[in-house]
């Protein structure tokens, strides 16, 4: 065994043991991203839902996915900001379902930061691409009209050729890529941060097989949710890291 290969691990362990709080704060997005008592709302389908609780029980309220990881890290890093993280993802939702509950589950909650991930169910149920874009666009227009200062984070739908769709992957993924392009256009139009989850997972499969990250072509494992949380934070940090408004 090469002794030199142990040094990075030893250094990291030393930092964790001596100053875990400092390490957490350094790795989370800058505090300037959120104003004090900001409300950060995650909206979407089952990937966001994460089997979240439907009560006020704080042990389950955010689910067990990327939203929980982001909230836990930021809440621990910046307790003085008293950040309020909320999850309103609902399993099985398409953008059409999101439209039906947009007022109650988004606008009425008055988010300061709104993160949306929607599209894999639209792809699976063949929601027409033009309808997907038009409805999604209208939701964002309404959010900005109701809350002019809201910061938008749009997450592209993603997938990997594993599980039930592996054998007929290309036709399904071709359409999904069109939805990814739509999300990119909407992000540019509305001045939103674009979170490129597909790129993050494409990079992840260079390190481990697809099934390590996603188990059924669209739903991440716990490993995959960490990839999502990291990419979300990276994208947001890159866009808003120096924004102190």
QUIUR-V920432 format. One record per helix or strand. SS is the DSSP state (@ for helix, = for strand). FROM is the first residue (numbers start at 1). TO is the last residue. Records with the same first field share a line. If there is no record, write none. Layout:
# QUIUR-V920432
SS->FROM-TO  FROM-TO
This chain:
# QUIUR-V920432
@->3-27  31-33  46-49  66-77  79-81  95-105  107-109  120-124  129-146  163-190  197-204  210-213  222-240
=->39-44  84-87  113-117  151-155  193-195  214-214  220-220
